[in-house]
Amino acid sequence: YLRTIGHRRVLFIHRDSIESQMRRAADLSTALRDYEGAAGLYRLLAADYKADKAWRRLGAAQESLGHALAMSRTQRQWSAEGPPHREARREAEAALESAAGCHARASVLPSVPEPPPAGSSVPSPDGSIPATDRARWATKAGLAHAAFLASCGAHRECASPLMRASAEDSQNHVRAALLLEGAAHAYLRAEVPMPRKCAIHMVLAGHRFNQAQVSFFVFAYGQFN
């Protein structure tokens, strides 16, 4: 149900609601390695959360969908060309990319209700999260997306989610620097190495390290001297 907090309408989802039970069933299917069944439940959850504009929960469902799809095939199958592997890979990539975007769209309120205690029947809020949590969740989804692309051999493409995560609002300097450094190394591991782009992103990483007053910026700059 919706509750007015301040000047915004915040969605509350009860722990015994259909969506919460479906989420538990999907997580249990993943734990039992029934990845296809889990993916089907995550797709249904994503559709419901999208209709409710519950961006935080939608991002979590899309990220879990990406993980389930990634685990449904071997690394050799993901690296293979042609159908059906290409279509399945595109769905996994789209789910992980959408997860980061949904986390970024989650509302940020200056005052967030306290979470209910464990085992409480009080519904949990959705859509109002601290800015630091939003950046952390978007970063986690971006790292998962980049790891999946790297496992498929698409090193050049895995730099994009790392760069988007580094530019997230409320991203701290150290985390942004590490993401930019990872993007720089991804360009070097590409099928056709791109040393200039690698150098540019390494310099940007050094700048963020310097802003955080961390001495790693000397190492970042020195790699391309």
N, C-alpha and C positions, 0 to 999 in steps of 0.2 A: 504494500500500500504506500501511498504518498503522504509525506508529512512536511509541513512548512517549517523551515529553519531559517530564520533571518528573512531574507527576501527571495529564497530559493525553495523549490520543491525537491525533496530528497526521497529517493525510493528506498523503502525498507522491505527486505525479503526475509520471511520467517524461516527458521531452521528446519521446520517440518513441511515446508511448501513443496510443491511438485518439482520445482526447479532444483531445490536443494537435494531432494532425494535422487533426482536424475544425476546430479553432479557426483553424489556419493557412489551411485551405481557405475558411472563412467570411470571414476577413479579406481573402484574395485576391479573393473574389467581390465584396466591397464595393469594393475598389480598382478592379475592372473594371466597376463600376456595375451588377452583377447583384444588385440589392438584394433581389429576391424569393428568389433562391437562397440568398443570405447569411442572410436571415431564417429560412428553413427549417433551415439548419444551426445557427443560434443557438438555435432552439427545441429541437432535439435535445440540444444541449450543456446548455441550462438544465435539461432533464429529468434528465440524467445527474448533473449537479452537485447538484441538489436531492436526489436519492436518496442521494448520498454526503455530504450536508450540508457541502459545500465552499462556504461562504457567500461567501468572497472571490471565487472564480472564478464562482460563480453571479451575483454582482452585476455582474461585468465582462461576462458573457454577456448578462444582461438589458439592461445599458446599451447594448451593441453592437446588440442586437435593436431597442431603441428608436430608435437612430440609423438603422439600415437601414430600418425602417418609415417614419421621418420623411422619408427621402430618396426613398422609392418613389413619392411623390406630390408634386404642385406645391402651393404655398402656397394657390392659389385652390381646389384640391380639398379641402385640409384645412379651409378656412373654410366649405365648402359644408355644407348640412344634408341629412339623410336618408341612407339606405343607398346604397352600401356605405361611404361616407366616414365616417359616424358610428362604425360598428363598427371600422374600421381605426384611427381616431383613438383610440378607447377602448383598443385593444390597445397602441398606442404609449405612451399615457399610463400604462397599467398596467405595462408593461415598465420604463419609466424610474422610476416610483414604487417598484417592487419592487427595482430596482437599489440605490437609496439605503437601503432597509430591509435588504437583504442585506449591504451594506457595514457597516451599523451592528451587525449580528449577528455579524460576524466576531470570533473570539476575540482577546483581547489577553493576551499572555504577557509577564512581566517580562524574560525572556531569549529572544531570537529567534535561530534558527540563521542563520548567515551565508549569503547567497544564493550559489549555485554560480556559478563564472566562466562567461563567455560560451563557448559551444561545449562545455561540460562535459556528460558523460553522467549526472551526479548528478541525481536527481529534485529538483524544487523543492517546498518545503513549502507547504501551504495551511492557513489557519485561524489562524495565529499571526502577528500583525502588530503594530507599534507603535500606540499609541493615536492619535498624531498622524497617522499614515498613514490610519488608519480614518476619522478626521474629514475628512481631505482628500479621500478617495475618495467619501465620502458627500456632501460639499459639491459635488464635481464632478458627481455624478449629479443632485443637486438643481438645480444651475444648468442642466443640460441639460433637465431636466423643465420648469423655468420658462421657458426659451427657447422650447421647443416650444409651450407653452401661449400664450405671448405672440404667436408667429407665427400661431397660429390665432385670435387676437383675444380670447382668454379671459384678459384682464389680471387680473381679480379672482381667478381661480383660481390664477394663477401666483404669488401671494403665499404660498400654503400651503407649497410645497416650499422656498421661501426661508426661511420661519419655522422649518420642521423642521430645516433644515440649520444654522441659527443656534443651535439648542438642542442640537446634537450634543455628546456628551461629548468633552472635551479640545479643544473648539473655542477658538481664541484670540480675544481680545476684538476685535481689528481686523477679522478676517474676519467675526465674528458681527455687528459693527456695520454692515459693508457689506451683508451679507445683509438685515438689518432695514431699512436705508435703501432697498434695492431693493424690499422688500415694501411700504414706505410709498409709493413712487412708483407701484407697480403698482395700489394702491387709487385713486390719482388718475387713472390712465389707464383705469379701468374704464368700462364703458358708462354706468353711473350713478356718477359720482365719489363717493367716500366720504372726505371731508376729515377727519372725526373719527378714523377708523381710521388714516388716513395720519399724522395728528399724533401719535397714541399710539405708533406704530411709529417715528416719527422721534425722539421723545423717548427711547424705548428704545435706539435706535441711538446717540444722543448719550451716554447713560449708559455704553454699552459702549466708546465712544471715550474717555470720561473715565477708565474703568477701565484702558484701555491707555495712558493719559497722552499722548493724541494731541490736538492742538488742534482737530481737526475737529469736536469736540463743540460748539464755539461756533457753527460754521456750521449744524450739525444743529438746535440749539435755536433759532437765529435765524430759520430759515425760517418758523416759525409764531408768531413774536412779533407 
